[in-house]
Amino acid sequence: MFFASDNSGSVPQQVLESLARANEGYAMGYGGDALSQQVTDKIRTLFEAPEAAVHLVPTGTAANVLSLACLCPPYATVFCSPVAHIHEDECNAPEFFTGGAKLTLVGDADRMSPEALRAAIENEETRGVHGPKRGPVSITQVTERGNVYSMDELRALTAVARDYGLPVHLDGARFSNAAVKLGVTPAEMSWKIGVDICVFGGTKNGLMGVEAVVIFDADKAAEFEYRRKRGALLFSKHRYLAAQMDAYLTDNLWHDLASRANARCDQALQGLKGAGVTVLNDTHANMIFFEMPRAAHRAVQEAGAVYHLWGSPEGPDNEAVMGRLVFDWSLEPEAVSAFVAAVRAAV
């Protein structure tokens, strides 16, 4: 019953087999190998963007901060949610890689509203050189609180960005889970609604460690390559990144893995109905944030469930405490059923 993170699951056999094939013989380094070009072509096809630049990096943080550095000069600001990964979980890496650009937090929730975004943008460039210039809008899909922006919500945000001539970055660490949830194609959830740079995440959806940055603005492509190298994030044995992504793209494995994770989330949601817990996020892909009494959390975790609590384990037994469940592709239905049974027994 392991629900701590989708970073913690195993790697699909197809990926391991792809790595083994890539390990045969010699290949040019730094992305000059045939497999890396093949992956580039596959991603361009998947995103219906034959001219897009595609670059692989080993981590989500690298993907986000290198992308933002290409979109945001050091004297500008990035507009994002107050619980965006780039704000809460990247140790000021966006500020470092952009050379000092600030983050402007929009609203007070995990999903930005177009009204709040417009107000935040209007509040900048009001002080001349004493304040930052307006910079890119960064959207996290799925959000860090487990919610999924609807297509209408995404279109409304990118429309506001366009009104001010601002580029849009999509943090898609869980891009596949969101696309499956919404029933849309990668193109429909990226450049077709006005996204300039999209992170197509792999690590949280079963890969060993690789993310694809898809750049639809050709003018930014060369800059990304220089920034990736300068940031010590260009792998010499690049074929091993490409091998993971190649398996991910073959026979729509990315879609299959996300569908499995989402299905386990749906199973848990159905099981928790009427169980005496409060589910906090109103849309779901592969994450559930929920509240139940501290004593119930303790009992469920003692029964073998592993997940994170947002709050101290110490305190009154009947106090409501928030927990987070993350469902990865490798979770078995039996594990979810056992968790639901433990919750019902504890509550």
C-alpha positions in Angstrom: 0.0 0.0 0.0 2.5 2.6 -1.2 1.0 5.9 -2.1 3.8 8.3 -1.1 4.8 9.4 -4.6 4.7 8.4 -8.3 8.5 8.9 -8.2 8.7 5.7 -6.1 7.3 3.1 -8.4 9.2 0.6 -10.5 10.2 1.0 -14.2 8.2 -0.9 -16.8 9.9 -3.8 -18.5 9.6 -2.2 -21.9 11.9 0.6 -20.7 14.5 -1.8 -19.3 14.5 -3.7 -22.5 15.0 -0.5 -24.5 17.9 0.5 -22.3 19.5 -3.0 -22.9 19.1 -2.5 -26.7 20.7 0.9 -26.5 23.6 -0.5 -24.5 24.8 -2.5 -27.5 27.8 -1.2 -29.3 28.9 2.4 -29.8 27.0 5.6 -30.4 27.8 9.2 -30.8 27.4 11.3 -27.6 25.5 14.4 -26.6 22.4 13.6 -28.6 24.2 12.9 -31.8 23.1 9.3 -31.9 20.4 7.9 -34.2 18.1 6.9 -31.3 18.0 10.5 -30.0 16.9 11.7 -33.5 14.3 9.0 -33.6 12.9 10.1 -30.3 12.8 13.7 -31.5 10.8 12.6 -34.6 8.4 10.6 -32.5 7.7 13.5 -30.1 7.2 15.9 -33.0 4.7 13.4 -34.4 2.9 13.0 -31.1 2.6 16.7 -30.6 1.7 17.3 -34.3 4.5 19.8 -34.4 7.1 18.9 -37.1 9.2 22.0 -36.5 9.3 21.8 -32.7 12.6 21.6 -31.0 12.9 18.6 -28.6 15.4 18.3 -25.8 15.8 15.7 -23.2 16.9 16.4 -19.6 17.2 14.1 -16.6 14.9 15.9 -14.1 11.7 17.9 -13.9 13.5 20.8 -12.2 16.0 21.0 -15.1 13.2 21.0 -17.6 11.3 23.7 -15.9 14.1 26.1 -15.0 15.9 25.8 -18.4 12.6 26.5 -20.1 11.8 29.5 -18.0 15.3 30.9 -18.4 14.7 30.9 -22.2 11.5 32.9 -21.7 12.3 35.2 -18.9 15.2 37.8 -18.6 16.7 38.4 -15.2 14.8 41.7 -14.8 11.4 40.1 -15.5 9.0 38.0 -13.4 7.3 34.6 -13.8 3.6 34.4 -13.0 2.6 31.2 -11.3 0.4 29.6 -8.6 1.6 30.0 -5.0 1.8 26.2 -4.8 3.5 25.7 -8.2 6.4 23.3 -8.1 8.7 26.0 -9.3 7.8 28.0 -6.2 7.5 25.4 -3.5 9.9 22.6 -4.5 12.8 23.8 -6.6 15.1 25.6 -4.1 15.1 28.9 -6.0 16.4 27.1 -9.1 14.1 29.3 -11.4 15.6 32.4 -9.9 19.2 31.0 -10.2 18.9 29.8 -13.8 17.1 33.0 -15.0 19.9 35.1 -13.4 17.6 36.6 -10.8 14.1 36.9 -12.2 11.4 36.8 -9.5 8.3 34.8 -9.2 5.0 36.6 -8.8 2.4 34.4 -7.1 -1.1 34.5 -8.6 -4.1 34.1 -6.3 -4.3 31.9 -3.3 -5.0 28.4 -4.7 -3.3 25.8 -6.8 -5.2 26.7 -9.9 -4.8 30.3 -11.2 -8.0 32.0 -12.4 -7.9 34.3 -15.5 -9.1 37.2 -13.3 -6.4 36.8 -10.8 -3.8 36.3 -13.5 -4.9 39.5 -15.3 -4.8 41.4 -12.0 -1.3 40.2 -11.2 0.0 41.1 -14.7 -1.6 44.5 -14.5 0.1 45.1 -11.2 3.6 44.8 -12.8 5.3 47.3 -15.2 3.8 50.1 -13.1 7.0 51.3 -11.4 9.2 51.8 -14.4 12.8 50.5 -13.9 12.0 50.1 -10.1 9.9 47.0 -10.7 10.2 43.9 -12.9 9.0 43.6 -16.4 6.1 41.2 -17.1 7.4 37.7 -18.0 6.1 34.3 -18.8 3.0 32.6 -17.3 3.8 29.2 -15.9 1.0 26.6 -15.6 1.3 23.3 -13.7 -0.8 20.5 -15.1 -1.6 18.4 -13.0 -1.4 20.9 -10.1 0.5 20.3 -6.9 -2.8 19.8 -5.1 -4.0 17.1 -7.4 -6.4 19.2 -9.5 -6.6 19.1 -13.3 -7.2 22.3 -15.2 -10.1 21.9 -17.7 -9.4 22.8 -21.3 -11.6 25.9 -20.9 -9.5 26.9 -17.9 -6.3 26.5 -19.8 -7.6 28.4 -22.8 -8.7 31.3 -20.5 -5.2 31.5 -19.0 -3.3 31.4 -22.2 -5.7 34.0 -23.7 -4.8 36.4 -20.8 -1.1 35.8 -21.5 -1.7 36.6 -25.2 -3.5 39.8 -24.4 -0.2 41.0 -22.9 2.1 39.4 -25.4 3.5 37.0 -22.7 4.8 33.5 -23.4 3.4 30.4 -21.6 5.3 27.6 -20.0 3.5 24.3 -19.1 5.0 22.3 -16.3 3.8 18.9 -17.4 5.5 16.6 -14.9 2.2 14.7 -14.9 1.2 15.8 -18.4 0.2 12.3 -19.4 -2.1 11.8 -16.4 -3.9 15.1 -17.3 -4.2 14.3 -21.0 -5.7 10.9 -20.2 -8.1 12.5 -17.7 -9.3 15.1 -20.1 -9.3 12.8 -23.1 -7.2 15.1 -25.2 -4.1 14.8 -27.4 -0.7 16.3 -26.4 -1.2 18.9 -29.2 -4.6 20.0 -27.9 -3.1 20.5 -24.4 -0.1 22.5 -25.6 0.6 24.6 -28.7 -3.0 24.5 -29.9 -4.1 26.5 -26.9 -1.1 28.8 -26.9 1.7 27.1 -25.0 5.2 28.1 -26.1 7.3 25.6 -24.2 5.8 22.3 -22.8 7.4 19.8 -20.4 6.4 16.3 -21.4 7.1 14.4 -18.2 8.3 10.9 -18.0 9.8 10.3 -14.5 6.5 10.4 -12.6 4.9 8.2 -15.1 7.2 5.2 -14.9 10.5 6.2 -16.5 13.9 5.9 -14.8 14.6 9.6 -15.2 14.0 11.7 -18.2 11.8 14.6 -19.2 11.2 16.0 -22.7 11.1 19.8 -23.3 9.1 20.6 -26.4 9.7 24.1 -27.7 7.2 25.4 -30.2 8.9 28.8 -30.5 11.9 28.1 -32.8 13.7 31.3 -31.7 14.2 29.8 -28.3 15.6 26.4 -29.4 19.3 27.3 -29.7 19.2 29.2 -26.5 17.9 26.1 -24.6 20.8 24.1 -25.9 23.4 26.6 -24.6 21.6 26.8 -21.3 21.4 23.1 -20.9 25.1 22.7 -21.5 26.1 25.7 -19.3 23.9 24.2 -16.5 25.8 20.9 -16.6 22.6 19.1 -17.7 23.7 17.8 -21.1 24.3 14.1 -20.8 27.2 12.8 -22.8 25.7 9.3 -23.0 22.5 10.8 -24.2 21.3 7.5 -25.8 20.3 6.3 -22.3 17.9 9.1 -21.9 16.6 8.6 -25.4 16.1 4.9 -24.9 13.7 5.5 -22.0 11.7 8.0 -24.0 11.7 5.7 -27.0 10.0 3.0 -25.0 7.6 5.5 -23.5 6.5 6.6 -27.0 6.3 3.1 -28.5 2.7 1.7 -28.7 1.5 4.6 -26.6 3.1 3.3 -23.5 2.9 6.8 -22.0 -0.9 6.7 -22.3 -1.2 3.2 -21.0 0.9 3.9 -17.9 -1.1 7.1 -17.1 -4.3 5.3 -17.6 -3.4 2.6 -15.1 -2.4 5.2 -12.5 -5.6 7.2 -13.1 -7.7 4.1 -12.8 -6.2 3.2 -9.4 -7.1 6.8 -8.3 -10.6 6.4 -9.5 -10.9 3.0 -7.7 -9.8 4.7 -4.4 -12.2 7.5 -4.9 -15.1 5.2 -5.3 -14.0 3.1 -2.3 -13.7 6.2 -0.1 -17.2 7.5 -0.8 -19.2 7.3 2.4 -16.1 6.2 4.4 -16.1 9.3 6.6 -13.3 11.1 5.0 -13.3 14.4 3.2 -11.7 14.5 -0.3 -10.3 18.0 -0.9 -9.4 18.2 -4.6 -12.4 18.5 -6.8 -10.8 17.1 -9.9 -8.5 14.1 -10.1 -6.0 12.4 -12.3 -3.7 10.3 -10.1 -3.7 12.2 -6.8 -6.1 12.5 -3.8 -5.8 15.0 -1.0 -8.1 14.1 1.8 -8.8 14.8 5.5 -9.6 12.4 8.3 -8.9 12.3 12.1 -5.3 12.0 13.1 -6.1 8.7 15.0 -7.4 7.3 11.7 -4.3 8.2 9.8 -2.2 6.6 12.5 -4.2 3.4 12.3 -4.1 3.2 8.5 -0.4 3.8 8.4 0.2 1.2 11.2 -1.8 -1.2 8.9 0.9 -0.7 6.2 -0.2 2.3 4.1 2.6 4.7 3.2 1.6 8.2 2.3 2.5 11.8 3.3 0.7 13.9 5.9 0.3 17.7 5.7 0.5 18.3 9.4 2.1 17.0 12.6 1.5 13.3 13.5 1.3 14.6 17.1 -1.9 16.3 18.5 -5.5 15.6 19.3 -6.7 12.2 17.9 -9.9 13.7 16.6 -8.3 16.7 14.8 -8.7 16.6 11.0 -5.3 16.2 9.2 -4.7 16.3 5.5 -3.0 13.4 3.7 -1.9 12.9 0.1 -2.2 9.8 -2.0 -0.4 9.5 -5.2 -1.1 6.5 -7.5 1.5 5.3 -9.9 1.3 2.9 -12.9 2.5 -0.2 -11.0 0.0 -0.1 -8.1 -2.2 -3.2 -8.0 -5.9 -3.0 -7.5 -5.6 -5.2 -4.5 -3.4 -2.6 -2.8 -6.0 0.0 -3.3 -8.7 -2.3 -1.9 -6.7 -3.0 1.1 -6.1 0.7 1.7 -9.8 1.5 1.5 -10.6 -1.4 3.9 -8.1 0.0 6.3 -9.6 3.5 6.1 -13.1 2.2 6.7 -12.0 0.2 9.7 -10.1 3.1 11.2 -12.8 5.7 10.7 
